[in-house]
Amino acid sequence: MRLEYMRTGDTVVATHLVRLGRNMYEAVTTNANLAARQTKVQVLDSVLDRSRPADEGVVHVMASLAVWKRALL
C-alpha cells in the first residue's frame, strides 16, 4: 500500500484487517500510521469503522494481540 498517496480525510476500505499488511502486526502498524495521518480505515468483513469508539477499541485489542503474538515468535 502506498501510504504517501493518502491524505487527511481519505478512506481506505479493506475486505479484512489483515489485508492492510503481510501479517497482523504489519496490518495493525499500517492502521496506526493511517490514524496518525487522520485517514479513515473501514474493514468490511467485521464492519470495523475506526471512526466509532467501540471499533477503535477492538482495533487496539487486536493490536495488543498481534504484538503479543510477535513477541512469542
C-alpha positions as CSV (number, residue, x, y, z in Angstrom):
1,M,0.0,0.0,0.0
2,R,1.3,3.4,-0.9
3,L,0.7,5.5,2.2
4,E,2.4,8.5,0.8
5,Y,-0.6,9.0,-1.5
6,M,-3.1,9.1,1.4
7,R,-4.3,12.5,2.5
8,T,-6.3,13.7,5.5
9,G,-9.9,12.7,5.1
10,D,-9.3,9.8,2.7
11,T,-10.8,6.4,3.4
12,V,-9.1,3.1,3.0
13,V,-11.6,0.2,2.5
14,A,-10.2,-3.3,3.1
15,T,-12.1,-6.6,3.0
16,H,-10.2,-7.9,6.0
17,L,-8.0,-6.2,8.6
18,V,-5.0,-8.4,7.7
19,R,-5.2,-7.1,4.1
20,L,-3.6,-3.9,5.3
21,G,-0.3,-5.8,5.7
22,R,1.5,-9.1,5.1
23,N,0.7,-10.2,8.7
24,M,-1.4,-8.9,11.6
25,Y,1.4,-7.0,13.1
26,E,2.1,-5.1,9.9
27,A,-1.7,-4.5,9.4
28,V,-2.0,-3.0,12.8
29,T,1.1,-0.9,12.3
30,T,-0.4,0.3,8.9
31,N,-3.6,1.1,10.7
32,A,-1.8,3.2,13.3
33,N,0.1,5.1,10.6
34,L,-3.1,5.9,8.8
35,A,-4.7,7.1,12.1
36,A,-1.7,9.4,12.6
37,R,-2.4,10.8,9.1
38,Q,-6.1,11.2,10.0
39,T,-7.1,8.8,7.3
40,K,-10.1,6.6,7.9
41,V,-10.0,2.8,7.7
42,Q,-13.1,0.8,7.1
43,V,-12.9,-3.0,7.3
44,L,-15.8,-4.8,5.5
45,D,-15.6,-8.3,7.0
46,S,-16.1,-7.3,10.6
47,V,-17.7,-4.0,9.9
48,L,-14.9,-2.2,11.8
49,D,-15.0,1.5,11.3
50,R,-12.3,3.4,13.2
51,S,-14.4,6.5,13.5
52,R,-16.6,4.7,16.1
53,P,-15.1,4.5,19.6
54,A,-16.1,0.9,20.2
55,D,-14.5,-0.2,16.9
56,E,-11.4,1.7,17.8
57,G,-11.2,-0.3,21.0
58,V,-11.5,-3.6,19.0
59,V,-8.6,-2.5,16.8
60,H,-6.5,-1.7,19.9
61,V,-7.2,-5.2,21.3
62,M,-6.3,-6.8,18.0
63,A,-3.1,-4.7,18.0
64,S,-2.2,-5.9,21.5
65,L,-2.7,-9.5,20.5
66,A,-0.6,-9.0,17.4
67,V,2.3,-7.5,19.4
68,W,2.0,-10.4,22.0
69,K,2.0,-13.0,19.2
70,R,5.0,-11.4,17.6
71,A,6.8,-11.5,21.0
72,L,6.2,-15.2,21.2
73,L,7.9,-15.8,17.9
